[in-house]
């Protein structure tokens, strides 16, 4: 969760639609995963 706090849109749930929030979450997780490689 601390890694996701770096992404403001995920931490504050900026998107109101659940589908867009889920897509933002996926992008944030992929970004963190690629950074760890």
N, CA, C and O atoms as a GROMACS GRO file, in nm:
protein
  148
    1UNK      N    1   0.083  -0.120   0.000
    1UNK     CA    2   0.000   0.000   0.000
    1UNK      C    3   0.087   0.125   0.000
    1UNK      O    4   0.050   0.224  -0.062
    2UNK      N    5   0.200   0.122   0.067
    2UNK     CA    6   0.287   0.239   0.067
    2UNK      C    7   0.337   0.273  -0.072
    2UNK      O    8   0.356   0.390  -0.105
    3UNK      N    9   0.359   0.171  -0.153
    3UNK     CA   10   0.401   0.197  -0.290
    3UNK      C   11   0.291   0.268  -0.368
    3UNK      O   12   0.320   0.355  -0.450
    4UNK      N   13   0.167   0.230  -0.344
    4UNK     CA   14   0.056   0.292  -0.416
    4UNK      C   15   0.030   0.435  -0.370
    4UNK      O   16  -0.030   0.513  -0.444
    5UNK      N   17   0.073   0.470  -0.251
    5UNK     CA   18   0.053   0.606  -0.202
    5UNK      C   19   0.134   0.707  -0.283
    5UNK      O   20   0.104   0.827  -0.282
    6UNK      N   21   0.235   0.659  -0.353
    6UNK     CA   22   0.312   0.749  -0.440
    6UNK      C   23   0.226   0.798  -0.555
    6UNK      O   24   0.251   0.904  -0.611
    7UNK      N   25   0.126   0.723  -0.591
    7UNK     CA   26   0.037   0.760  -0.700
    7UNK      C   27  -0.086   0.828  -0.641
    7UNK      O   28  -0.172   0.763  -0.582
    8UNK      N   29  -0.093   0.958  -0.656
    8UNK     CA   30  -0.198   1.037  -0.591
    8UNK      C   31  -0.338   0.994  -0.635
    8UNK      O   32  -0.429   0.990  -0.552
    9UNK      N   33  -0.356   0.962  -0.761
    9UNK     CA   34  -0.489   0.924  -0.810
    9UNK      C   35  -0.537   0.795  -0.744
    9UNK      O   36  -0.657   0.778  -0.722
   10UNK      N   37  -0.446   0.705  -0.714
   10UNK     CA   38  -0.484   0.579  -0.650
   10UNK      C   39  -0.512   0.603  -0.502
   10UNK      O   40  -0.609   0.551  -0.447
   11UNK      N   41  -0.426   0.681  -0.438
   11UNK     CA   42  -0.440   0.703  -0.294
   11UNK      C   43  -0.567   0.779  -0.259
   11UNK      O   44  -0.628   0.754  -0.156
   12UNK      N   45  -0.607   0.872  -0.346
   12UNK     CA   46  -0.724   0.955  -0.315
   12UNK      C   47  -0.849   0.911  -0.391
   12UNK      O   48  -0.956   0.969  -0.374
   13UNK      N   49  -0.836   0.809  -0.474
   13UNK     CA   50  -0.945   0.762  -0.560
   13UNK      C   51  -1.006   0.878  -0.636
   13UNK      O   52  -1.124   0.911  -0.620
   14UNK      N   53  -0.924   0.939  -0.720
   14UNK     CA   54  -0.961   1.057  -0.796
   14UNK      C   55  -1.074   1.027  -0.895
   14UNK      O   56  -1.164   1.109  -0.912
   15UNK      N   57  -1.069   0.913  -0.959
   15UNK     CA   58  -1.172   0.877  -1.058
   15UNK      C   59  -1.297   0.830  -0.988
   15UNK      O   60  -1.291   0.755  -0.890
   16UNK      N   61  -1.412   0.875  -1.037
   16UNK     CA   62  -1.538   0.839  -0.973
   16UNK      C   63  -1.593   0.707  -1.024
   16UNK      O   64  -1.665   0.637  -0.952
   17UNK      N   65  -1.561   0.673  -1.147
   17UNK     CA   66  -1.608   0.546  -1.202
   17UNK      C   67  -1.516   0.434  -1.158
   17UNK      O   68  -1.394   0.447  -1.162
   18UNK      N   69  -1.574   0.325  -1.116
   18UNK     CA   70  -1.495   0.212  -1.066
   18UNK      C   71  -1.405   0.154  -1.175
   18UNK      O   72  -1.294   0.109  -1.146
   19UNK      N   73  -1.452   0.154  -1.298
   19UNK     CA   74  -1.373   0.097  -1.409
   19UNK      C   75  -1.247   0.180  -1.432
   19UNK      O   76  -1.139   0.126  -1.453
   20UNK      N   77  -1.262   0.311  -1.428
   20UNK     CA   78  -1.145   0.397  -1.448
   20UNK      C   79  -1.049   0.387  -1.330
   20UNK      O   80  -0.927   0.390  -1.348
   21UNK      N   81  -1.104   0.376  -1.209
   21UNK     CA   82  -1.018   0.361  -1.092
   21UNK      C   83  -0.939   0.231  -1.099
   21UNK      O   84  -0.820   0.227  -1.066
   22UNK      N   85  -1.005   0.126  -1.142
   22UNK     CA   86  -0.937  -0.004  -1.155
   22UNK      C   87  -0.827   0.003  -1.260
   22UNK      O   88  -0.720  -0.054  -1.242
   23UNK      N   89  -0.854   0.072  -1.370
   23UNK     CA   90  -0.752   0.087  -1.474
   23UNK      C   91  -0.633   0.168  -1.422
   23UNK      O   92  -0.518   0.134  -1.451
   24UNK      N   93  -0.660   0.273  -1.346
   24UNK     CA   94  -0.553   0.352  -1.287
   24UNK      C   95  -0.472   0.269  -1.189
   24UNK      O   96  -0.350   0.281  -1.183
   25UNK      N   97  -0.540   0.186  -1.114
   25UNK     CA   98  -0.472   0.098  -1.019
   25UNK      C   99  -0.382  -0.001  -1.092
   25UNK      O  100  -0.269  -0.026  -1.049
   26UNK      N  101  -0.431  -0.057  -1.202
   26UNK     CA  102  -0.350  -0.152  -1.280
   26UNK      C  103  -0.225  -0.083  -1.336
   26UNK      O  104  -0.116  -0.140  -1.334
   27UNK      N  105  -0.241   0.038  -1.386
   27UNK     CA  106  -0.127   0.111  -1.441
   27UNK      C  107  -0.024   0.138  -1.332
   27UNK      O  108   0.097   0.127  -1.356
   28UNK      N  109  -0.070   0.176  -1.213
   28UNK     CA  110   0.021   0.204  -1.102
   28UNK      C  111   0.096   0.078  -1.060
   28UNK      O  112   0.216   0.083  -1.032
   29UNK      N  113   0.026  -0.034  -1.055
   29UNK     CA  114   0.090  -0.160  -1.016
   29UNK      C  115   0.191  -0.205  -1.121
   29UNK      O  116   0.300  -0.250  -1.086
   30UNK      N  117   0.156  -0.193  -1.248
   30UNK     CA  118   0.249  -0.229  -1.355
   30UNK      C  119   0.372  -0.139  -1.351
   30UNK      O  120   0.485  -0.186  -1.370
   31UNK      N  121   0.351  -0.011  -1.326
   31UNK     CA  122   0.462   0.083  -1.317
   31UNK      C  123   0.556   0.046  -1.203
   31UNK      O  124   0.678   0.047  -1.221
   32UNK      N  125   0.503   0.012  -1.088
   32UNK     CA  126   0.585  -0.030  -0.975
   32UNK      C  127   0.656  -0.161  -1.004
   32UNK      O  128   0.772  -0.179  -0.967
   33UNK      N  129   0.587  -0.252  -1.070
   33UNK     CA  130   0.647  -0.381  -1.104
   33UNK      C  131   0.765  -0.363  -1.199
   33UNK      O  132   0.869  -0.426  -1.181
   34UNK      N  133   0.749  -0.277  -1.299
   34UNK     CA  134   0.857  -0.252  -1.393
   34UNK      C  135   0.974  -0.181  -1.326
   34UNK      O  136   1.090  -0.204  -1.363
   35UNK      N  137   0.946  -0.097  -1.230
   35UNK     CA  138   1.052  -0.027  -1.158
   35UNK      C  139   1.135  -0.125  -1.075
   35UNK      O  140   1.256  -0.108  -1.060
   36UNK      N  141   1.070  -0.226  -1.021
   36UNK     CA  142   1.139  -0.324  -0.937
   36UNK      C  143   1.227  -0.419  -1.018
   36UNK      O  144   1.317  -0.483  -0.962
   37UNK      N  145   1.203  -0.429  -1.147
   37UNK     CA  146   1.284  -0.519  -1.230
   37UNK      C  147   1.416  -0.458  -1.249
   37UNK      O  148   1.502  -0.516  -1.316
   0.00000   0.00000   0.00000
